[in-house]
Amino acid sequence: MSQSAVSYANAKAAMTKAGLPVSAGANWTNVDVASWATFMINDTYFAGGSAANKYKTAYGFGFPGEMPQLVTNIIGAENYSATMAASPLSGAHALPVTFTATETNSNGQSFSWNFGDGSPVVVTTVPTANHTYAAAGTYTAHVTPTVNGLVEATVAVTAPVVVS
């Protein structure tokens, strides 16, 4: 398993994203140690194995020193952002439109596209999708990227698509 050094602050950010309590400030407290133990034995993050000293015995790193790549991924996703654009933004039906998600600080592994017209959600492994609007109307499309195994916030197209 790939490992990389992570600071106390980064560990707290990962635990916060996982919904675990952390202490305020830069110092590490008993609250943080308890959350860290929960974080490291939680099957949501690491499947199977014994709860006792799991982060040491199963993953070979000492607290806080080195953390498995999945923890690093969760921390890295904290700085992820995306925007979405469509082209063209207007035209007559049946209007073919290309959607593009532009990412910052990471790359998504999958993208769930909702085109806003009642059609089924489309999942791609690239940050682009094509869709043809068959009926007149104003549509707001959305994309939800998955980054490092974490579903990120849904991003809406910068302007609605208007089909005449």
Secondary structure as a PSIPRED ss2 file (coil, helix, strand):
# PSIPRED VFORMAT (PSIPRED V4.0)

   1 M C   1.000  0.000  0.000
   2 S C   1.000  0.000  0.000
   3 Q E   0.000  0.000  1.000
   4 S E   0.000  0.000  1.000
   5 A E   0.000  0.000  1.000
   6 V C   1.000  0.000  0.000
   7 S C   1.000  0.000  0.000
   8 Y H   0.000  1.000  0.000
   9 A H   0.000  1.000  0.000
  10 N H   0.000  1.000  0.000
  11 A H   0.000  1.000  0.000
  12 K H   0.000  1.000  0.000
  13 A H   0.000  1.000  0.000
  14 A H   0.000  1.000  0.000
  15 M H   0.000  1.000  0.000
  16 T H   0.000  1.000  0.000
  17 K H   0.000  1.000  0.000
  18 A C   1.000  0.000  0.000
  19 G C   1.000  0.000  0.000
  20 L C   1.000  0.000  0.000
  21 P C   1.000  0.000  0.000
  22 V C   1.000  0.000  0.000
  23 S C   1.000  0.000  0.000
  24 A C   1.000  0.000  0.000
  25 G C   1.000  0.000  0.000
  26 A C   1.000  0.000  0.000
  27 N C   1.000  0.000  0.000
  28 W C   1.000  0.000  0.000
  29 T C   1.000  0.000  0.000
  30 N H   0.000  1.000  0.000
  31 V H   0.000  1.000  0.000
  32 D H   0.000  1.000  0.000
  33 V H   0.000  1.000  0.000
  34 A H   0.000  1.000  0.000
  35 S H   0.000  1.000  0.000
  36 W H   0.000  1.000  0.000
  37 A H   0.000  1.000  0.000
  38 T H   0.000  1.000  0.000
  39 F H   0.000  1.000  0.000
  40 M H   0.000  1.000  0.000
  41 I H   0.000  1.000  0.000
  42 N C   1.000  0.000  0.000
  43 D C   1.000  0.000  0.000
  44 T C   1.000  0.000  0.000
  45 Y C   1.000  0.000  0.000
  46 F C   1.000  0.000  0.000
  47 A C   1.000  0.000  0.000
  48 G C   1.000  0.000  0.000
  49 G C   1.000  0.000  0.000
  50 S C   1.000  0.000  0.000
  51 A C   1.000  0.000  0.000
  52 A C   1.000  0.000  0.000
  53 N C   1.000  0.000  0.000
  54 K H   0.000  1.000  0.000
  55 Y H   0.000  1.000  0.000
  56 K H   0.000  1.000  0.000
  57 T H   0.000  1.000  0.000
  58 A C   1.000  0.000  0.000
  59 Y C   1.000  0.000  0.000
  60 G C   1.000  0.000  0.000
  61 F C   1.000  0.000  0.000
  62 G C   1.000  0.000  0.000
  63 F C   1.000  0.000  0.000
  64 P C   1.000  0.000  0.000
  65 G C   1.000  0.000  0.000
  66 E E   0.000  0.000  1.000
  67 M E   0.000  0.000  1.000
  68 P E   0.000  0.000  1.000
  69 Q H   0.000  1.000  0.000
  70 L H   0.000  1.000  0.000
  71 V H   0.000  1.000  0.000
  72 T H   0.000  1.000  0.000
  73 N H   0.000  1.000  0.000
  74 I H   0.000  1.000  0.000
  75 I H   0.000  1.000  0.000
  76 G H   0.000  1.000  0.000
  77 A H   0.000  1.000  0.000
  78 E C   1.000  0.000  0.000
  79 N C   1.000  0.000  0.000
  80 Y C   1.000  0.000  0.000
  81 S E   0.000  0.000  1.000
  82 A E   0.000  0.000  1.000
  83 T E   0.000  0.000  1.000
  84 M E   0.000  0.000  1.000
  85 A E   0.000  0.000  1.000
  86 A E   0.000  0.000  1.000
  87 S E   0.000  0.000  1.000
  88 P C   1.000  0.000  0.000
  89 L C   1.000  0.000  0.000
  90 S E   0.000  0.000  1.000
  91 G E   0.000  0.000  1.000
  92 A C   1.000  0.000  0.000
  93 H C   1.000  0.000  0.000
  94 A C   1.000  0.000  0.000
  95 L E   0.000  0.000  1.000
  96 P E   0.000  0.000  1.000
  97 V E   0.000  0.000  1.000
  98 T E   0.000  0.000  1.000
  99 F E   0.000  0.000  1.000
 100 T E   0.000  0.000  1.000
 101 A E   0.000  0.000  1.000
 102 T E   0.000  0.000  1.000
 103 E E   0.000  0.000  1.000
 104 T E   0.000  0.000  1.000
 105 N C   1.000  0.000  0.000
 106 S C   1.000  0.000  0.000
 107 N C   1.000  0.000  0.000
 108 G C   1.000  0.000  0.000
 109 Q C   1.000  0.000  0.000
 110 S E   0.000  0.000  1.000
 111 F E   0.000  0.000  1.000
 112 S E   0.000  0.000  1.000
 113 W E   0.000  0.000  1.000
 114 N E   0.000  0.000  1.000
 115 F C   1.000  0.000  0.000
 116 G C   1.000  0.000  0.000
 117 D C   1.000  0.000  0.000
 118 G C   1.000  0.000  0.000
 119 S C   1.000  0.000  0.000
 120 P C   1.000  0.000  0.000
 121 V C   1.000  0.000  0.000
 122 V E   0.000  0.000  1.000
 123 V E   0.000  0.000  1.000
 124 T E   0.000  0.000  1.000
 125 T C   1.000  0.000  0.000
 126 V C   1.000  0.000  0.000
 127 P C   1.000  0.000  0.000
 128 T E   0.000  0.000  1.000
 129 A E   0.000  0.000  1.000
 130 N E   0.000  0.000  1.000
 131 H E   0.000  0.000  1.000
 132 T E   0.000  0.000  1.000
 133 Y E   0.000  0.000  1.000
 134 A C   1.000  0.000  0.000
 135 A C   1.000  0.000  0.000
 136 A C   1.000  0.000  0.000
 137 G E   0.000  0.000  1.000
 138 T E   0.000  0.000  1.000
 139 Y E   0.000  0.000  1.000
 140 T C   1.000  0.000  0.000
 141 A C   1.000  0.000  0.000
 142 H E   0.000  0.000  1.000
 143 V E   0.000  0.000  1.000
 144 T E   0.000  0.000  1.000
 145 P E   0.000  0.000  1.000
 146 T E   0.000  0.000  1.000
 147 V E   0.000  0.000  1.000
 148 N C   1.000  0.000  0.000
 149 G C   1.000  0.000  0.000
 150 L E   0.000  0.000  1.000
 151 V E   0.000  0.000  1.000
 152 E C   1.000  0.000  0.000
 153 A C   1.000  0.000  0.000
 154 T C   1.000  0.000  0.000
 155 V E   0.000  0.000  1.000
 156 A E   0.000  0.000  1.000
 157 V E   0.000  0.000  1.000
 158 T C   1.000  0.000  0.000
 159 A C   1.000  0.000  0.000
 160 P C   1.000  0.000  0.000
 161 V E   0.000  0.000  1.000
 162 V E   0.000  0.000  1.000
 163 V E   0.000  0.000  1.000
 164 S C   1.000  0.000  0.000
